Amino acid sequence: MNVAPGQDRWTEMIFEMPSSAVVLLGDGTLDYVTLALDAQRQTAAIGDTADPAWKCDFVYQRTGSQLGLQGSINGNTVTLKLHRLDDSKMRLTTRGFHWINEYPF
């Protein structure tokens, strides 16, 4: 993850597929990361293909709509509490999606 100090605060984490996620940083940057989950041990390893030296190792615990992560990011001990956003308040589910086709004349 190539960001300047102070810009690396996570504001959102979007789980797209079982093997990848997107981290929205405080400065609005989206960082696509790899995700390796071990459901039996309840661990998550997060990496960045753009920066192989950057990695996170977490133990997670899911309670209702919250996900607690405890572990390290690049060797720094962190505790994260994530909460699931209500799908019914997402813009695509409330407004719908409209295709716009533009043809050059």
N, C-alpha and C positions, 0 to 999 in steps of 0.2 A: 504494500500500500504506500504509494508515494504522495504523502501529504505533509504540509508544514506543521510544526508543533502548534498545538492549540486548535487545529482544524480536524483532528481525528476523533472528535466526540461522536458517538453513534446516536442518531436520533430515531432511526427505524431499522428494522431487519425484516426483509421480505423473503419468505421461504418459497422459492419457485418450484423446485423439484427436490427429490430426496438427496441428490448429490450436489446441489448448488443453492446459493442464496445471494441476496443483494443487500448491502449495507448502505444506508443513506447517512452520510456524514453531516456534521453541523454546518459546513459551508455549502451544502447542496450537492456535493459530489456523490455519485453512485459508484460503489465498488463491488464488482462481481467476485464472489468468493466460492471456493470449493467447500463442501460440507461432507463429513464422514460421521455418521451416527452409529452408535452401538447401543441399541435399545435394551439389550440384556444388562449391560454394565451402566447404562444411562450416562454415556459419555459422548461428547461431540468434539471433533477436531475440525478446525476451520483454517483454511490456507488461501493464499492468493497466488494465482499462476503468474501474475506480473511481477511478483516479488517473492521468490521461493524462501527467503529467509524469514518472512513474516508469517507467524502462525499463532493460533489460539488453541488451547486445550481446556475443555470445560467438563464438569460434572453437572448434569441438569436434573431438575425436578419440576414436573408439571403438576400444577394444582388448579383445577378448574380452567379459567381462561388466562392464567398466568404461567409463565415459564421462567424459572430461576436458573441462572447460570453462575457457577462459581469455578474459578480457575485462573488462567493466566493468558495475557496477551503480550507476546514478545517478552516473556519472563516477568512481567508486572502483574501482581496479584490483583484481581478484580472480582466484583460481585455485580451481576446484572439482573434486573427484574424486568421482564418483558410482559406486556399484556396484549392480548389479541384485540384488534380493532373490530368493531361491529360491521359485518359485511353489508348490512342494510344501509349503512351510512356512506358507503363508497360511492363515488360519483357515477361510475358506470352502471351500478345497480339501481340508482335513483333516477338518472336522466336517460339512460339508454345510450346506445352507440349509434352514431349517424355517419355513414360513409359519404365522403365528398369526392367526386370524380371531376377532375379538371382536364380538359383536352386542349392542347395548343391548336390554334387556328391559323 
